[in-house]
Amino acid sequence: MPPYLGKTIFQHFRLFRQFCTKSTMSEDMFLFWGSGSVPCWKAMLALEEKGFSGYKNKMISFDKNEQKGPDVLKFNPRGEVPTFTHGTIVVNESNAICEYLESTFKDYGTQLIPSDPKQRALVLQRMHEAVANLMQKMLLDFLYEFFETKEEDMDPEALTKKTKTLKEELEIWDGYLGKTGAFLAGPDFSMADVYFFPFIAFGVRLGLNLDKFPNIKAYYESACARPSIKTTWPPHWKESKPSMTPLAGRL
């Protein structure tokens, strides 16, 4: 047998064995998740990018408060999603799930956290920036107020301040993307994008106009075509329009 042929057969065998291994491991994974949840979407993106698309799962209904049901509480006493199990291992909290998948299966699928120290540092920086800043300024400070308070009961001055703060935050991210020209930390999709993209998509869903942030807009349109994002797109977003668009006309 020619040496090159033996090498080719070995490569195919290795890929086949890895495929079989991933399929078996996927069957041992289970995710409780909710449609449209930014934390759930992060975990789902990580699973897809690592090649575990066959994982078992259950979509819970937030309207029915199913995250507080016995199925979830059995694994997560906080009654929150995402809740993830891998065999007898239980991992809750989206950040923990994402980092568990990457550290445990580093050689599978997309390498989401680079080995190169400089690249890894940037990815880690952007990951934690997204959690610390977009979670606070977009979700907790701004959008959740509209979810919990009637607009006529809001303090106009405070709302104006929060809008300005969010705009300034998005301008920072627009600047980052202007430097990379592709994904958040460089030419390759990384865990930084897993953490960042769901926030932007959630904002667009609720009326965020990206025309004022051209680099984020180009990024968003490009990322929307990525298989992992298309596969995990929130089901109810495909079926219905949002009940409110608090960001429309403000940003």
QUIDANOR-V841366 format. One record per backbone hydrogen bond with DSSP energy under -1.0 kcal/mol. CO is the residue of the C=O (numbers start at 1). NH is the residue of the N-H. E is the energy in kcal/mol with one decimal. If there is no record, write none. Layout:
[[CO/NH/E] [CO/NH/E]]
//
This chain:
[[2/6/-1.9] [3/7/-2.0] [4/8/-2.0] [5/9/-2.5] [6/10/-2.2] [7/11/-2.3] [8/12/-2.4] [9/13/-2.5] [10/14/-2.6] [11/15/-2.4] [12/16/-2.5] [13/17/-2.8] [14/18/-2.3] [15/19/-2.4] [16/20/-2.5] [17/21/-2.4] [18/22/-2.7] [19/23/-2.3] [20/24/-2.2] [21/25/-2.6] [22/26/-2.7] [23/27/-1.4] [26/29/-1.5] [28/87/-2.7] [29/56/-2.1] [30/85/-2.6] [31/58/-2.3] [32/83/-1.5] [33/60/-3.3] [34/37/-1.5] [37/41/-2.5] [38/42/-1.9] [39/43/-1.7] [40/44/-2.3] [41/45/-2.5] [42/46/-2.2] [43/47/-2.1] [44/48/-2.2] [45/49/-2.9] [46/50/-1.9] [47/52/-2.7] [48/51/-1.3] [49/110/-3.1] [52/55/-1.5] [56/31/-1.8] [58/33/-2.1] [61/66/-2.5] [62/65/-1.3] [65/68/-1.7] [66/69/-1.9] [69/73/-2.6] [70/74/-1.7] [72/75/-1.7] [72/76/-2.6] [76/79/-2.1] [82/93/-1.1] [83/32/-2.9] [84/91/-3.0] [85/30/-2.4] [86/89/-2.1] [89/86/-2.9] [91/84/-1.8] [93/97/-2.2] [94/98/-2.6] [95/99/-2.4] [96/100/-2.4] [97/101/-2.5] [98/102/-2.0] [99/103/-2.4] [100/104/-2.4] [101/105/-2.0] [105/108/-1.9] [110/112/-1.0] [112/191/-3.0] [116/120/-3.2] [117/121/-2.4] [118/122/-1.6] [119/123/-2.3] [120/124/-2.7] [121/125/-2.3] [122/126/-2.5] [123/127/-2.5] [124/128/-2.2] [125/129/-2.1] [126/130/-2.3] [127/131/-1.8] [128/132/-2.4] [129/133/-2.8] [130/135/-1.5] [133/137/-3.2] [134/138/-2.0] [134/139/-1.5] [135/140/-2.7] [136/141/-3.1] [138/143/-2.7] [139/144/-3.1] [142/146/-1.1] [143/147/-1.6] [144/148/-1.7] [145/149/-2.1] [150/153/-1.6] [151/154/-1.5] [155/159/-2.5] [156/160/-2.3] [157/161/-1.9] [158/162/-2.3] [159/163/-2.3] [160/164/-2.2] [161/165/-2.3] [162/166/-2.2] [163/167/-2.4] [164/168/-2.3] [165/169/-1.8] [166/170/-2.5] [167/171/-1.9] [168/172/-1.3] [169/173/-1.6] [170/174/-2.3] [171/175/-1.9] [172/176/-2.0] [173/177/-2.3] [174/178/-1.5] [175/179/-1.1] [176/180/-1.6] [177/181/-2.5] [186/183/-2.1] [190/194/-1.5] [191/195/-2.1] [192/196/-1.9] [193/197/-2.5] [196/200/-1.4] [197/201/-2.6] [198/202/-2.2] [199/203/-2.3] [200/204/-2.7] [201/205/-2.4] [202/206/-1.4] [203/208/-2.7] [204/207/-1.8] [206/247/-2.4] [210/213/-1.7] [213/217/-2.4] [214/218/-2.2] [215/219/-2.1] [216/220/-3.1] [217/221/-2.5] [218/222/-1.9] [219/223/-3.1] [220/224/-2.0] [222/225/-1.2] [223/226/-2.0] [226/230/-2.5] [227/231/-2.6] [228/232/-1.4] [234/237/-1.1] [236/240/-1.8] [245/248/-1.5] [247/250/-1.8] [247/251/-1.5]]
//
